[in-house]
């Protein structure tokens, strides 16, 4: 046999397979043969428990492990059964009494002691004697139909048992083993009761310390018979969790790689121009509109001296004539261009300024053209 007590004719499986076999054998012995049958039925389509079949090389080791576990499980049971103390005989002198007055209880005890000491034949004689003396109501408990008759019988039995023990034994030494056994049994029961009470209190404390309102049921996991014997992966340490967290953060803040610009290819606009027929000039979008805007003629304002676009000149003059800041400029302009006083309104002044500006051909801004005024505008 090997150091572990394994017979030499049994092949020892590898450590990982051996751990699974030992665990499976333990569960099979704990749950019975029906558990092994279910495992075999579930293992037909998998290779998790091949050692449970006689065709496997580790089947002898599995059977030997089952037999050894049976011996190991039976041995502690026998030892615990020997340690368990037998129940002591019931207490003969411990009884529950109904509600009765102390005076009546004293009479019942003394009557039971007298009958136990003198014999049962004196019970009837005592009853007749007390009735003849007029104490019938006081000794009604001796009748079988009375409610206190069972109490009288209990005390009568206790006194008879005490007299019997005293007559058989001259000392109380023979009673000491029974007393010691009862005391030991009571102490063991008290220890077990205290242990169970502490476990119950600890369980209640753990239950009360859980914040049940802080939990949310996100799913339900069903465990089958195979999960009970399958070896789980080793739990992660705190250092491993910290390392994984730091690694995930590093990946999250990692800069993306700089994209290398592709080699400049041919300009699509040039390709589009090359496809235009020869002799045709193509302008870019918006070019004609911008040029038309730049070539719009301007007129020099005789009041401010600024070059104003022809399309906005009318509005510009109208605003100036209504502006109080230009009252002096307007007066100077009227004095200069009109020798006599005038009663013209602002609108008439506006029309005169506009006509004179176009008639005199105000100097245009460099780079612009002035629109010619037709005869109809004079």
C-alpha positions in Angstrom: 0.0 0.0 0.0 1.1 3.6 -0.6 1.6 6.3 2.0 -2.1 7.3 1.7 -3.3 3.8 2.3 -4.2 3.2 -1.4 -3.7 -0.4 -2.5 -0.9 -1.1 -4.9 -3.2 -2.5 -7.5 -5.2 0.8 -7.8 -3.9 3.4 -10.1 -3.6 6.8 -8.4 -5.1 9.5 -10.6 -3.5 13.0 -11.2 -4.0 15.6 -8.5 -6.7 17.5 -10.3 -8.7 14.4 -11.2 -8.2 13.0 -7.8 -9.7 16.1 -6.1 -12.8 15.8 -8.3 -13.1 12.1 -7.5 -12.8 12.7 -3.7 -15.3 15.4 -3.8 -17.8 13.4 -5.9 -17.4 10.3 -3.6 -18.1 12.5 -0.6 -21.3 13.9 -2.1 -22.5 10.5 -3.3 -22.2 9.1 0.3 -23.9 12.2 1.7 -26.9 12.2 -0.8 -27.3 8.5 -1.5 -27.2 6.2 -4.6 -29.9 8.3 -6.3 -27.5 11.2 -6.5 -25.0 9.0 -8.2 -27.6 7.8 -10.7 -28.5 11.4 -11.6 -24.8 12.2 -12.0 -24.3 9.3 -14.4 -27.4 10.3 -16.4 -26.1 13.9 -16.8 -22.6 12.8 -17.5 -23.5 10.7 -20.5 -23.1 13.7 -22.8 -20.1 15.2 -21.1 -16.7 14.0 -19.9 -16.8 15.6 -16.5 -17.3 12.3 -14.6 -15.9 9.5 -16.7 -14.5 7.8 -13.5 -18.0 6.8 -12.5 -18.2 4.2 -15.3 -16.5 0.8 -15.1 -14.7 1.4 -18.4 -12.6 4.2 -17.0 -9.1 3.6 -15.6 -9.9 5.6 -12.4 -13.0 3.6 -11.7 -11.2 1.3 -9.1 -9.9 4.4 -7.2 -13.4 5.9 -7.2 -14.9 2.6 -5.7 -12.1 2.4 -3.2 -12.7 6.0 -2.1 -16.4 5.2 -1.6 -15.6 2.3 0.7 -13.1 4.3 2.7 -15.5 7.2 3.1 -18.1 4.8 4.5 -15.6 3.6 7.1 -14.6 7.1 8.0 -18.2 8.3 8.2 -19.3 5.4 10.4 -16.5 5.7 12.9 -17.3 9.3 14.1 -21.0 8.4 14.4 -20.1 5.5 16.7 -17.9 7.7 18.8 -20.5 10.4 19.1 -23.1 7.9 20.1 -20.9 6.6 23.0 -20.4 10.2 24.1 -24.1 10.9 24.1 -25.5 10.3 27.6 -28.6 8.2 28.1 -31.7 9.9 29.3 -32.1 9.6 33.1 -35.3 8.2 34.5 -38.2 10.7 34.9 -38.5 12.6 38.1 -41.1 11.0 40.4 -41.2 13.8 42.9 -41.7 16.6 40.4 -45.3 17.4 39.6 -47.4 20.4 38.7 -50.0 21.4 41.2 -53.3 23.1 40.5 -54.4 26.3 42.3 -55.1 25.3 45.9 -54.9 27.1 49.2 -52.0 26.4 51.5 -54.3 25.1 54.2 -55.9 22.5 51.9 -52.6 21.5 50.5 -51.2 20.8 54.0 -54.3 18.6 54.8 -53.8 16.7 51.6 -50.1 16.0 52.3 -50.7 14.9 55.9 -53.5 12.6 54.8 -51.4 11.1 52.0 -48.5 10.6 54.5 -50.8 8.8 57.0 -52.3 6.5 54.4 -48.8 5.7 53.0 -47.5 4.9 56.4 -50.5 2.8 57.6 -51.7 1.2 54.3 -54.5 1.7 51.9 -57.1 0.1 54.3 -56.9 3.1 56.6 -58.0 5.4 53.8 -61.7 4.3 53.9 -61.7 4.3 57.8 -60.2 7.8 57.9 -62.9 9.0 55.5 -65.7 7.6 57.6 -64.2 9.0 60.8 -63.9 12.5 59.5 -67.5 12.4 58.1 -68.8 11.3 61.5 -67.0 14.3 63.1 -68.7 16.7 60.6 -65.5 17.3 58.5 -67.0 15.8 55.3 -66.3 18.9 53.2 -62.7 19.1 54.3 -61.9 15.6 53.2 -63.9 15.4 50.0 -60.6 15.1 48.0 -60.5 11.4 49.0 -63.4 10.7 46.7 -62.5 9.7 43.2 -65.0 12.2 41.7 -63.3 15.2 43.4 -61.0 17.6 41.4 -58.2 17.3 44.0 -58.2 13.5 44.1 -55.3 13.3 41.5 -53.2 15.6 43.7 -53.9 13.3 46.7 -52.8 10.3 44.6 -49.6 12.0 43.5 -48.5 12.7 47.1 -49.6 9.2 48.2 -47.3 7.6 45.5 -44.4 9.9 46.4 -44.6 9.0 50.1 -44.9 5.3 49.4 -41.8 5.5 47.1 -39.8 7.3 49.8 -40.7 4.8 52.5 -39.8 2.0 50.2 -36.4 3.4 49.4 -35.6 4.1 53.0 -36.6 0.5 54.0 -34.4 -1.1 51.3 -31.3 1.1 51.8 -29.8 2.1 55.1 -27.9 5.0 53.5 -28.1 7.4 50.5 -24.9 6.2 48.9 -26.6 4.0 46.3 -28.5 7.1 45.2 -25.3 9.1 44.4 -24.6 7.5 41.0 -28.1 8.3 39.8 -27.8 11.8 41.1 -24.4 12.3 39.4 -25.7 11.0 36.1 -28.6 13.3 36.2 -26.4 16.3 37.1 -24.0 15.5 34.2 -26.9 15.1 31.8 -28.4 18.4 32.9 -25.1 20.2 32.4 -24.6 18.7 28.9 -28.1 19.8 28.0 -27.5 23.3 29.4 -24.3 23.6 27.4 -26.0 22.5 24.2 -28.9 24.9 24.9 -26.5 27.8 25.4 -24.6 27.0 22.2 -27.8 26.8 20.2 -29.0 30.0 21.7 -25.7 31.8 20.9 -25.8 30.5 17.3 -29.5 31.6 17.0 -28.7 35.1 18.3 -25.6 35.4 16.0 -27.7 34.3 13.0 -30.4 36.9 13.9 -27.8 39.6 14.4 -26.3 38.9 10.9 -29.8 38.8 9.4 -30.7 42.1 11.1 -27.4 43.8 10.0 -28.1 43.3 6.3 -29.7 46.2 4.6 -32.3 44.2 2.7 -33.7 47.4 1.0 -30.3 47.9 -0.7 -30.5 44.7 -2.7 -31.9 44.2 -6.2 -32.7 40.8 -7.7 -31.1 40.9 -11.1 -31.4 37.2 -11.9 -31.8 33.7 -10.6 -29.2 31.0 -10.9 -30.2 27.3 -10.9 -27.6 24.8 -9.6 -27.9 21.3 -10.7 -26.2 18.1 -9.4 -23.1 18.6 -11.5 -22.5 22.1 -10.1 -22.3 20.7 -6.6 -19.2 18.6 -7.4 -17.5 20.8 -10.1 -14.4 22.5 -8.9 -14.7 26.3 -9.1 -11.9 28.6 -10.1 -9.7 30.2 -7.4 -11.1 33.5 -6.1 -9.2 36.6 -7.1 -7.1 38.4 -4.6 -7.4 42.1 -3.9 -4.1 42.9 -5.7 -5.4 41.2 -8.8 -8.6 43.3 -8.8 -6.6 46.5 -8.4 -4.3 45.5 -11.2 -7.3 44.8 -13.5 -8.9 48.1 -12.6 -5.7 50.1 -13.3 -5.2 48.2 -16.6 -8.8 49.0 -17.7 -8.3 52.7 -16.8 -5.0 52.8 -18.8 -6.7 51.5 -21.9 -9.5 54.0 -21.5 -7.2 57.0 -21.5 -4.8 55.7 -24.1 -4.4 58.2 -27.0 -5.6 56.9 -30.4 -2.9 56.4 -33.0 -2.3 59.4 -35.3 -3.6 58.6 -38.7 -1.0 59.1 -41.4 -2.4 61.3 -44.2 -2.8 59.6 -47.5 -0.6 60.5 -50.5 -2.0 63.6 -52.2 -3.9 62.5 -55.3 -5.0 64.4 -58.3 -7.3 67.4 -57.6 -10.8 66.5 -58.5 -11.4 70.1 -59.6 -8.6 69.9 -62.0 -9.9 66.7 -63.4 -13.3 68.3 -63.8 -11.7 71.3 -65.7 -9.9 69.0 -68.0 -13.1 67.4 -69.1 -14.6 70.9 -70.2 -14.6 71.4 -74.0 -11.8 73.6 -75.3 -12.5 77.3 -75.5 -15.1 77.3 -72.6 -14.2 79.4 -69.5 -15.6 77.9 -66.3 -16.0 80.2 -63.2 -16.1 79.0 -59.6 -19.4 79.1 -57.7 -20.4 82.7 -56.6 -17.7 84.4 -58.6 -20.1 86.3 -60.9 -22.3 87.4 -58.1 -19.3 88.8 -56.1 -17.9 90.6 -59.1 -21.3 92.2 -59.8 -21.4 93.4 -56.2 -17.9 94.8 -56.4 -18.7 96.7 -59.6 -21.8 98.5 -58.3 -21.3 102.3 -58.8 -21.0 104.7 -55.8 -22.0 108.4 -55.3 -20.1 110.8 -53.0 -22.3 112.2 -50.3 -22.2 116.0 -50.4 -22.9 116.1 -46.7 -20.6 113.5 -45.2 -18.2 113.2 -48.0 -18.4 109.4 -48.0 -18.8 107.1 -51.1 -22.2 105.5 -50.8 -23.5 102.7 -53.1 -26.0 104.0 -55.6 -28.6 101.5 -54.4 -28.4 102.7 -50.8 -27.8 106.5 -51.6 -31.5 107.4 -51.3 -31.9 105.8 -47.9 -28.6 107.4 -46.8 -29.7 110.9 -47.7 -33.2 110.4 -46.1 -31.6 109.3 -42.8 -29.2 112.2 -42.8 -31.9 114.8 -43.3 -33.8 113.5 -40.4 -30.8 113.3 -38.1 -30.6 116.3 -35.7 -26.8 116.1 -35.7 -26.8 117.2 -39.4 -28.9 120.3 -39.0 -25.9 122.6 -39.3 -24.5 120.7 -42.4 -28.0 120.9 -44.0 -28.1 124.7 -43.3 -24.6 125.2 -44.8 -25.6 123.2 -47.8 -28.7 125.2 -48.4 -26.8 128.5 -48.0 -24.2 127.4 -50.4 -26.4 126.1 -53.1 -29.4 128.5 -52.7 -28.8 132.2 -52.6 -32.1 133.1 -51.2 -34.0 131.8 -48.3 -36.1 128.8 -48.9 -39.1 127.2 -47.4 -38.4 123.8 -48.8 -39.3 120.7 -46.8 -36.9 118.0 -45.9 -38.3 115.8 -48.7 -37.8 118.6 -51.2 -34.3 119.2 -50.0 -33.6 115.5 -50.3 -34.8 115.5 -53.9 -32.6 118.6 -54.7 -29.5 117.1 -53.1 -30.1 113.9 -55.0 -30.5 115.7 -58.3 -27.5 118.0 -57.8 -25.3 115.1 -56.8 -26.1 113.2 -59.9 -26.0 116.3 -62.1 -22.5 117.4 -60.9 -21.2 113.8 -61.2 -19.8 113.4 -57.7 -16.3 111.8 -57.7 -16.5 108.1 -57.5 -14.5 106.0 -55.1 -11.3 104.5 -56.8 -11.9 101.2 -58.3 -15.6 101.8 -58.9 -17.8 103.1 -61.7 -20.5 105.8 -61.7 -23.8 105.0 -63.3 -24.7 107.6 -65.9 -27.8 109.6 -65.3 -30.4 109.6 -68.1 -32.4 112.6 -69.3 -35.4 111.4 -67.3 -33.5 111.8 -64.0 -32.5 115.4 -64.6 
